[in-house]
Amino acid sequence: ASIPGLIQHANLTEASATEAIAMAVQLAMTARDQFWNEYKNCSKNVRRKKPLVAGSVGPYGACQHDGSEFHGRYVDEMTIEELIQWHKPRIEELIRNGVDLVAFETIPAEKEAIALMQLLETFNGVKAWLSFVCKDDMCLNHGELFSDVIEQFKNHNQAS
């Protein structure tokens, strides 16, 4: 959920929308911690890492309610800075409320991926994963070659 989406479709104020995001993070962390405490008490012979809570961030197009999250053509009319400013409040809330990492998911266009990675760099030490939606085995839904796009991010120290 985006802050503008919660305001528009759930009739929340901006403060209530940010509170809803905070509550979602807290619920996820509480569930993870409860699982972890139960797991440690009953699985003494099995070693595993503590699960992480990822804050999910989908594409801008999802808030348009017109299917544009699949084709990504909205990036043709937006700047990288506009995309950054749209994503920033939600990502700030997720990080402020303690997610372990950010999950940039089903991104359809290179420009939006660049915006998200630039925004991520403003949050020191925060890790993320970046996933795309592709129209075939070579291209993102917006049309860019997946191999060209991923080349830009393969050595990014905050993302995988």
C-alpha positions in Angstrom: 0.0 0.0 0.0 1.1 3.5 -0.7 0.5 6.5 1.4 -1.5 8.3 -1.4 -3.4 5.0 -2.0 -4.4 4.7 1.6 -5.5 8.3 1.7 -7.5 8.0 -1.5 -9.0 4.5 -1.2 -9.2 3.9 2.6 -10.2 7.5 3.4 -7.2 7.8 5.8 -5.4 11.0 6.7 -1.7 11.1 6.0 -0.9 10.5 9.6 -3.3 7.5 9.7 -1.8 6.1 6.5 1.7 6.2 7.9 0.4 4.7 11.1 -1.1 1.8 9.1 2.3 1.1 7.5 3.9 1.2 11.0 1.3 -1.2 12.3 1.8 -3.6 9.5 5.6 -3.6 10.1 5.0 -4.1 13.8 2.6 -7.0 13.2 5.1 -8.7 10.9 7.9 -8.3 13.4 5.7 -9.6 16.3 4.7 -12.7 14.2 8.4 -13.3 13.3 9.6 -12.9 16.9 6.8 -15.2 18.1 7.7 -17.8 15.6 11.4 -17.5 16.4 10.8 -17.9 20.1 8.7 -21.0 19.6 11.1 -22.4 17.0 14.1 -22.0 19.4 12.2 -23.8 22.2 11.2 -26.8 20.1 14.0 -27.2 17.5 17.2 -27.3 19.5 19.0 -29.6 17.0 18.3 -27.6 13.9 20.3 -24.5 13.1 18.8 -21.8 11.0 19.0 -18.1 10.8 16.4 -15.9 12.3 13.8 -14.9 9.6 13.8 -11.4 8.3 11.0 -8.9 7.8 11.0 -7.4 4.3 9.1 -4.2 3.5 7.5 -4.8 0.1 7.5 -1.9 -2.4 5.8 -2.5 -5.7 5.8 -0.3 -8.8 4.3 3.2 -9.1 1.8 1.8 -11.7 0.1 -0.3 -9.0 -1.5 2.8 -7.6 -3.0 3.7 -10.9 -5.5 0.9 -10.9 -5.2 0.6 -14.7 -2.8 -2.3 -15.2 0.1 0.0 -15.8 2.2 -1.8 -13.2 2.5 -4.5 -15.8 3.6 -2.5 -18.8 5.4 0.4 -17.1 4.6 3.0 -19.7 4.0 5.6 -17.0 7.8 6.0 -16.7 7.8 7.6 -20.2 6.0 10.6 -18.7 7.9 10.7 -15.4 11.4 11.7 -14.3 13.6 9.7 -12.1 13.2 12.4 -9.4 9.4 12.2 -9.6 9.6 8.4 -9.1 11.9 8.9 -6.2 9.6 11.4 -4.5 6.6 9.2 -5.0 8.3 6.1 -3.5 10.2 7.9 -0.7 7.5 8.4 2.0 6.5 4.7 2.0 10.1 3.5 2.0 11.0 6.0 4.8 8.1 4.6 6.9 9.1 1.0 6.3 12.7 1.7 7.3 11.8 4.0 10.3 9.6 1.2 11.6 12.3 -1.4 11.5 12.1 -3.7 8.5 15.2 -5.8 8.1 15.3 -5.1 4.3 13.3 -3.6 1.5 11.8 -5.8 -1.3 11.5 -3.8 -4.5 9.1 -6.2 -6.3 7.8 -6.7 -9.9 9.4 -3.5 -11.3 8.4 -3.3 -15.0 10.9 -0.6 -16.2 14.5 0.3 -16.0 13.9 3.9 -15.1 11.9 2.9 -12.0 14.6 0.5 -10.9 17.2 3.3 -11.3 15.0 5.6 -9.2 14.6 2.9 -6.5 18.3 2.2 -6.3 19.2 5.9 -6.1 16.7 6.3 -3.3 18.0 3.2 -1.5 21.5 4.8 -1.5 20.1 7.6 0.7 19.5 5.1 3.5 22.9 4.0 4.7 23.2 0.3 5.5 19.7 -0.6 4.3 19.7 -3.7 2.2 17.1 -4.6 -0.6 16.3 -7.0 -3.3 15.1 -5.9 -6.7 12.9 -8.1 -8.8 11.4 -7.4 -12.2 8.4 -8.4 -14.3 9.4 -9.6 -17.8 7.4 -10.0 -20.9 9.6 -12.8 -22.2 12.9 -14.5 -21.5 14.9 -11.4 -22.5 13.0 -8.1 -21.8 11.4 -6.3 -19.0 7.7 -5.6 -19.6 8.6 -2.0 -20.6 10.9 -3.4 -23.3 14.5 -2.9 -21.9 16.8 -5.9 -22.1 17.0 -7.6 -18.8 20.7 -8.3 -19.2 21.4 -4.6 -19.8 19.4 -3.5 -16.8 20.8 -6.0 -14.4 24.3 -5.2 -15.4 23.9 -1.7 -13.8 23.0 -3.2 -10.4 25.0 -6.4 -10.2 27.7 -4.9 -8.0 25.4 -2.6 -6.0 26.5 -3.0 -2.3 23.0 -2.6 -0.9 20.9 -4.7 -3.3 20.7 -8.1 -4.8 
